[in-house]
Amino acid sequence: MSSFTPVVLRHIARATHASRLGAAALLGAALAQPAAAQETPTAADANCRSQVSRFEQAIAFVRDAQGVEAAGRLKEQLLPAKLESELLMAGGYCQLARHLRDKRLL
């Protein structure tokens, strides 16, 4: 049972106060969960994160050279915070990296 994630183990521990049937159903659901559902980072995710990191490094360079206000204004012009949040929520770092490439910011 060491292949369970800590989150699954916590849910199983909480289920001890529930009925045996409820605990069995929870355990069955945990066993039926595929290994990919545990959100292990893939090579594509790592590549997307590194691309987004390059954009953030460029903003950090501007911050060091021109100051916090100038970097904030530039980032807001290039990638508004609301849009960045929406892209991350909708498709993660790969969606954000795709947007940055489409806008030729990478």
C-alpha positions as CSV (number, residue, x, y, z in Angstrom):
1,M,0.0,0.0,0.0
2,S,3.0,2.3,-0.1
3,S,1.9,3.4,-3.6
4,F,-0.9,5.5,-2.2
5,T,-0.3,9.3,-2.1
6,P,-0.4,11.0,1.4
7,V,-3.7,12.6,0.4
8,V,-5.3,9.2,-0.3
9,L,-4.0,7.9,3.0
10,R,-5.4,10.8,4.9
11,H,-8.8,10.2,3.3
12,I,-8.6,6.5,4.2
13,A,-7.7,7.5,7.8
14,R,-10.7,9.8,8.0
15,A,-12.9,7.1,6.7
16,T,-12.3,5.0,9.8
17,H,-15.0,6.9,11.6
18,A,-17.4,6.3,8.7
19,S,-19.2,3.1,8.1
20,R,-17.2,0.1,6.8
21,L,-19.1,0.2,3.6
22,G,-18.1,3.9,3.1
23,A,-14.4,3.1,3.9
24,A,-14.4,0.1,1.5
25,A,-15.9,2.3,-1.3
26,L,-13.2,4.9,-0.7
27,L,-10.4,2.3,-0.7
28,G,-11.8,0.9,-4.0
29,A,-11.8,4.3,-5.6
30,A,-8.2,4.8,-4.5
31,L,-7.2,1.5,-5.9
32,A,-9.0,2.1,-9.2
33,Q,-7.1,5.4,-9.6
34,P,-4.6,5.2,-12.4
35,A,-1.0,6.1,-11.7
36,A,-1.2,9.1,-14.1
37,A,-3.9,10.6,-12.0
38,Q,-1.4,11.3,-9.3
39,E,-0.1,14.3,-11.3
40,T,3.5,13.4,-11.9
41,P,5.2,16.0,-14.0
42,T,5.9,14.9,-17.5
43,A,8.7,16.0,-19.8
44,A,6.3,18.2,-21.7
45,D,5.2,19.9,-18.4
46,A,8.8,20.5,-17.5
47,N,9.5,22.0,-20.9
48,C,6.5,24.3,-20.6
49,R,7.6,25.4,-17.1
50,S,11.1,26.2,-18.4
51,Q,9.6,28.3,-21.2
52,V,7.4,30.3,-18.8
53,S,10.5,30.6,-16.5
54,R,12.4,32.2,-19.3
55,F,9.7,34.9,-19.7
56,E,9.8,35.5,-15.9
57,Q,13.6,35.8,-16.0
58,A,13.3,38.5,-18.7
59,I,10.8,40.3,-16.5
60,A,13.2,39.9,-13.5
61,F,16.0,41.4,-15.7
62,V,13.8,44.5,-16.3
63,R,13.0,44.6,-12.6
64,D,16.7,44.7,-11.8
65,A,17.5,47.2,-14.5
66,Q,14.5,49.6,-14.4
67,G,12.8,49.0,-11.1
68,V,9.8,47.2,-9.8
69,E,7.2,49.7,-11.2
70,A,8.6,49.5,-14.7
71,A,8.7,45.7,-14.7
72,G,5.2,45.6,-13.3
73,R,3.9,47.9,-16.1
74,L,5.7,45.9,-18.8
75,K,4.5,42.6,-17.6
76,E,0.9,43.9,-17.3
77,Q,1.1,45.2,-20.9
78,L,2.6,42.0,-22.2
79,L,0.6,39.5,-20.1
80,P,-2.2,40.9,-17.9
81,A,-2.5,39.1,-14.6
82,K,-6.1,38.2,-15.2
83,L,-5.2,36.5,-18.5
84,E,-2.2,34.8,-17.0
85,S,-4.4,33.4,-14.3
86,E,-7.1,32.2,-16.7
87,L,-4.5,30.5,-18.9
88,L,-3.0,28.7,-16.0
89,M,-6.3,27.5,-14.7
90,A,-7.6,26.4,-18.1
91,G,-4.5,24.6,-19.4
92,G,-1.6,24.9,-17.0
93,Y,1.9,26.0,-17.9
94,C,1.7,24.5,-21.4
95,Q,-1.3,26.7,-22.2
96,L,0.5,29.7,-20.9
97,A,3.7,28.9,-22.8
98,R,1.6,28.4,-26.0
99,H,0.1,31.9,-25.5
100,L,3.6,33.4,-24.9
101,R,4.9,31.8,-28.1
102,D,1.8,32.9,-30.1
103,K,2.4,36.5,-29.0
104,R,6.2,36.1,-29.7
105,L,7.1,36.8,-26.2
106,L,9.4,33.7,-26.0
